[in-house]
Amino acid sequence: MSFELILPFLRPIEPLLLDDSISEIMGNPDASWWYERDGIVRCEASISFDADRLRTGLEVIANQLGKKLDEDNPVLHAQLPDGSRLAAVIPPVVRPAPALTIRKFTSRHYKVDDLIAHGTLTRPLADFLEAQIRSGKTLLISGGTGSGKTTLLRILANAIPEQERIVVIEDTSELHIQKPNILAVECQTDTFKAAISFDDLLKSALRWRPDRIILGEVRGIEARTLLDSFNTGHSGSLATIHANSAAKALRRFANLVLRSHQQTTYEDIEAEIGEAVDFVVHIERQPGRRVIREVLRLDNYDRRSQQFKMEHVFRADAQTSTEVMPC
């Protein structure tokens, strides 16, 4: 982990920044500091960070990254050189002090065996999912914030055959998929130049001769373009989406498509999704690990009952839970 750029301005949280076992750092406006390790959030009561010093440090960091953070631009989203993500907000949006979140990026290239060792999935399930990807099935990976969707996508993408061309589209580069014929692009929505959105890049991707399209996250108007790409010769693609279950992921996908294409009926959109998506893999965060909770297979859409034809091919027995350690 490398934090040379920001470390001089964030010395009070240096131990958290340099601890590779910590995945996320959170500083709140009430001056409390929290961190996540192994899926468990804990408070670090020993940190004392002067609010004015923190704000000055954040403004300098923003400037070094080519961005602005001031009263006219009080929200900052930035990617650090090592791939970690920094999100900050200052007064007057928050009071009385700035808030800061750093999602740390690990350069380690995890493999499916690592997920099995951590209890995220079983060997039979891993073999099953990898076989579906090799055969060209389209997978939607759902889960909540910090559930491990990106890591799971990155690892499953290793099953894509080497001879296929992959186009990866992300908000900020996180996947770093290692394949011989790959084109990875990033959105440019928070710059001083012309904005380039997910949808802009996805439309361009269709001209870049992809065999597979990997979309870091489906969350806006690009859902319509993505669904079109699934149904026009780009099956076998992968994408993530925020949802609390596999079934809710399908409804969210349909709602996102409908927002940007209201001339189409909800039923028609669900029918398109039923034809385009083969599996929904839902992953959840539990204390100490991330777990694949369920895998749904879609077998099209029944217009008479207005429901997806689907079945569970996997469902975990463990109950979900969260744990927060108090100050």
C-alpha positions in Angstrom: 0.0 0.0 0.0 1.4 3.4 -1.0 0.1 6.7 0.5 3.1 9.0 -0.1 0.9 11.6 -1.7 -1.5 12.0 1.2 0.4 10.8 4.2 2.1 14.2 5.1 -1.4 15.8 5.4 -3.1 12.9 7.3 -0.5 12.0 10.0 -3.0 11.4 12.8 -4.4 8.4 10.9 -1.1 7.1 9.6 -1.4 3.8 11.5 -4.7 3.1 9.8 -3.4 4.1 6.4 -0.4 1.8 6.7 -2.2 -1.2 8.1 -2.9 -3.5 5.2 -5.5 -5.5 7.1 -7.8 -2.4 7.2 -10.0 -2.0 4.1 -11.8 1.3 4.9 -11.2 4.4 7.0 -14.0 6.7 8.0 -13.8 10.1 9.7 -17.0 11.7 10.9 -17.9 15.4 11.4 -18.1 14.7 15.2 -14.3 14.0 15.1 -14.8 10.2 15.6 -12.7 7.9 13.5 -13.7 4.4 12.4 -12.2 1.6 10.3 -13.2 -1.7 8.8 -11.2 -4.9 9.2 -12.4 -8.3 8.1 -15.9 -7.0 7.6 -16.2 -5.6 11.1 -16.4 -1.8 11.7 -14.6 -0.5 14.8 -14.0 2.9 16.4 -10.4 4.1 17.0 -10.9 6.4 20.0 -7.2 7.3 20.2 -7.2 9.5 17.1 -7.2 13.3 17.6 -7.4 15.3 14.4 -7.8 19.1 14.5 -10.7 20.1 12.1 -8.9 23.0 10.6 -5.8 21.0 10.0 -7.8 18.2 8.4 -9.6 20.7 6.1 -6.4 22.3 5.0 -4.9 18.9 4.3 -7.8 17.8 2.2 -7.7 21.0 0.2 -4.0 20.4 -0.6 -4.6 16.8 -1.5 -7.4 17.8 -3.8 -5.2 20.4 -5.5 -2.4 17.8 -6.0 -4.9 15.5 -7.7 -6.1 18.2 -10.0 -9.4 18.8 -8.3 -11.0 21.5 -6.1 -12.3 21.4 -2.6 -13.6 24.7 -1.2 -16.9 26.3 -0.2 -18.0 26.4 -3.8 -16.9 22.8 -4.4 -17.5 21.2 -1.0 -17.6 17.5 -2.2 -14.5 15.6 -3.3 -14.3 12.2 -5.1 -10.8 11.2 -6.1 -8.7 8.2 -6.9 -5.3 8.0 -5.3 -2.3 6.9 -7.3 -2.4 3.4 -5.8 -6.0 2.9 -6.8 -7.6 3.7 -3.4 -10.6 5.9 -3.4 -11.0 9.1 -1.3 -14.3 10.8 -0.6 -14.4 14.0 1.4 -17.0 16.6 2.3 -16.5 19.9 4.1 -18.7 22.6 5.7 -21.3 23.9 4.9 -22.5 20.5 3.6 -21.4 18.9 6.9 -20.9 20.5 10.3 -18.9 21.2 12.4 -15.9 19.5 10.8 -15.0 17.7 7.5 -15.8 14.1 6.8 -13.5 11.7 5.1 -13.8 8.1 3.8 -10.9 6.2 2.2 -11.5 2.8 0.6 -8.1 1.2 0.4 -7.0 -0.7 -2.7 -4.9 -3.8 -2.4 -2.5 -4.6 -5.2 -2.7 -8.3 -4.4 -4.3 -10.3 -7.2 -6.7 -12.6 -5.3 -7.7 -15.8 -7.0 -10.8 -18.1 -6.6 -8.9 -20.2 -4.1 -8.6 -17.2 -1.8 -12.3 -16.7 -1.8 -12.8 -20.4 -1.1 -10.3 -20.2 1.8 -12.2 -17.2 3.2 -15.6 -19.0 3.0 -17.0 -16.7 0.3 -18.0 -19.7 -1.8 -17.4 -23.4 -2.1 -15.3 -25.2 -4.7 -18.3 -26.8 -6.4 -20.0 -23.3 -6.7 -16.7 -21.8 -8.0 -16.4 -24.5 -10.6 -20.0 -24.0 -11.6 -19.8 -20.2 -12.0 -16.5 -20.4 -13.9 -18.0 -23.0 -16.3 -21.0 -20.6 -17.0 -18.6 -17.7 -17.8 -16.5 -19.8 -20.1 -19.6 -20.9 -22.0 -20.7 -17.3 -22.5 -23.4 -16.8 -20.0 -24.2 -13.3 -18.8 -23.9 -12.7 -15.1 -25.2 -9.9 -12.9 -23.4 -9.6 -9.5 -25.5 -7.9 -6.8 -24.8 -6.9 -3.3 -24.6 -3.9 -0.9 -21.8 -1.4 -0.4 -18.6 -3.1 0.6 -20.0 -6.6 0.0 -17.2 -7.6 -2.3 -18.9 -7.3 -5.7 -15.9 -5.8 -7.4 -13.5 -8.4 -6.0 -15.9 -11.3 -7.0 -16.3 -9.9 -10.5 -12.5 -9.5 -10.9 -11.9 -13.1 -9.9 -14.7 -14.6 -12.0 -13.5 -12.7 -15.0 -10.4 -14.8 -15.0 -12.6 -17.6 -16.4 -13.1 -15.7 -19.7 -11.1 -17.5 -22.4 -7.8 -15.9 -23.3 -8.6 -15.4 -27.0 -11.7 -13.2 -26.3 -11.5 -9.4 -26.4 -12.8 -7.6 -23.3 -13.9 -4.0 -22.8 -14.0 -2.9 -19.2 -15.9 0.3 -18.2 -15.6 1.7 -14.7 -16.2 4.9 -12.7 -12.7 4.6 -11.2 -10.3 1.9 -12.2 -10.5 -1.0 -9.6 -10.8 -4.2 -11.5 -7.3 -4.5 -13.1 -8.3 -7.6 -14.9 -5.3 -9.4 -16.4 -6.1 -10.6 -19.9 -4.1 -10.4 -23.2 -6.8 -8.5 -25.2 -8.4 -6.0 -23.0 -9.4 -2.3 -23.2 -10.2 -0.7 -19.9 -11.7 2.8 -19.8 -12.8 5.2 -17.0 -15.6 7.7 -16.8 -14.7 11.4 -16.6 -17.6 13.0 -14.7 -15.7 15.0 -12.1 -13.2 16.9 -14.1 -12.7 20.4 -15.5 -13.0 19.1 -19.0 -15.9 17.6 -20.9 -17.8 14.9 -18.9 -17.6 11.4 -20.3 -20.3 9.2 -18.7 -20.9 5.4 -18.3 -23.4 5.6 -21.1 -21.0 7.5 -23.4 -18.3 4.9 -22.9 -20.7 2.0 -23.2 -22.0 3.3 -26.6 -18.5 3.7 -27.7 -17.6 0.2 -26.5 -20.0 -1.3 -29.0 -17.7 0.0 -31.7 -14.5 -1.4 -30.1 -15.2 -4.9 -31.2 -15.8 -6.5 -27.7 -16.5 -10.2 -27.2 -17.4 -9.4 -23.6 -18.3 -6.1 -21.9 -17.6 -5.7 -18.2 -19.4 -2.8 -16.5 -18.2 -1.9 -13.0 -21.6 -0.9 -11.8 -25.1 -0.5 -13.3 -26.6 2.6 -11.7 -28.0 5.1 -14.2 -29.1 5.6 -17.8 -26.4 3.2 -19.0 -28.7 0.4 -18.0 -30.7 0.8 -21.2 -27.6 0.7 -23.4 -26.2 -2.3 -21.4 -29.4 -4.2 -21.8 -29.4 -3.5 -25.6 -25.8 -4.7 -25.8 -26.7 -8.0 -24.0 -29.5 -8.6 -26.5 -27.4 -7.7 -29.6 -24.5 -10.1 -29.6 -22.6 -9.3 -26.4 -23.8 -12.2 -24.2 -21.3 -13.5 -21.7 -20.8 -10.1 -20.2 -20.5 -9.2 -16.5 -21.8 -6.3 -14.4 -22.4 -5.4 -10.8 -25.5 -3.7 -9.3 -26.5 -2.5 -5.8 -29.3 -4.6 -4.3 -30.3 -6.5 -1.2 -31.1 -9.8 -2.9 -30.9 -11.5 -6.3 -34.5 -10.9 -7.1 -34.3 -7.3 -6.1 -31.4 -6.8 -8.4 -33.6 -7.8 -11.3 -36.2 -5.3 -10.3 -33.6 -2.6 -9.8 -32.1 -3.3 -13.2 -35.6 -3.0 -14.8 -36.3 0.3 -12.9 -33.0 1.8 -14.1 -33.9 0.9 -17.7 -37.4 2.3 -17.3 -36.1 5.7 -16.0 -34.3 6.4 -19.2 -36.8 4.8 -21.6 -40.3 5.5 -20.3 -41.9 4.8 -23.7 -41.4 1.1 -23.0 -43.6 -0.8 -20.6 -42.2 -2.4 -17.4 -43.3 -5.8 -18.6 -41.4 -5.4 -21.9 -38.2 -4.4 -20.0 -38.5 -7.4 -17.7 -39.0 -9.7 -20.7 -35.8 -8.3 -22.3 -33.9 -8.9 -19.0 -35.3 -12.4 -18.8 -33.8 -13.1 -22.3 -30.5 -11.3 -21.7 -29.4 -12.2 -18.1 -28.6 -15.9 -17.4 -27.6 -15.7 -13.7 -27.7 -13.3 -10.8 -25.1 -13.9 -8.1 -25.8 -12.2 -4.8 -23.0 -11.6 -2.3 -23.3 -10.2 1.3 -21.0 -8.9 3.9 -20.8 -10.8 7.2 -18.5 -10.3 10.1 -15.1 -11.5 9.1 -16.0 -12.4 5.5 -18.0 -11.9 2.4 -20.4 -14.7 1.4 -22.2 -15.6 -1.8 -25.8 -15.8 -0.4 -27.6 -17.0 -3.5 -27.4 -17.7 -7.2 -30.5 -17.4 -9.4 -30.8 -18.9 -12.9 -33.1 -17.0 -15.3 -35.1 -19.1 -17.8 -36.8 -16.2 -19.5 -40.0 -14.2 -18.5 -43.6 -15.3 -18.3 -45.8 -12.5 -19.7 -49.0 -14.1 -18.4 -48.0 -14.1 -14.8 -45.7 -11.1 -15.3 -42.9 -12.9 -13.4 -39.4 -14.0 -14.2 -39.0 -17.8 -14.8 -36.1 -18.4 -12.4 -34.8 -21.0 -9.9 -32.2 -21.0 -7.2 -29.1 -23.1 -8.2 -27.5 -22.1 -4.9 -28.6 -20.7 -1.6 -26.4 -20.4 1.5 -27.8 -21.7 4.8 -26.0 -19.1 7.0 -28.0 -16.2 8.4 -26.8 -12.7 7.6 -25.6 -10.4 10.3 -23.7 -7.2 10.9 -21.5 -6.2 13.8 -20.3 -2.7 14.8 -17.9 -2.3 17.7 -18.7 0.8 19.7 -16.3 3.5 20.9 
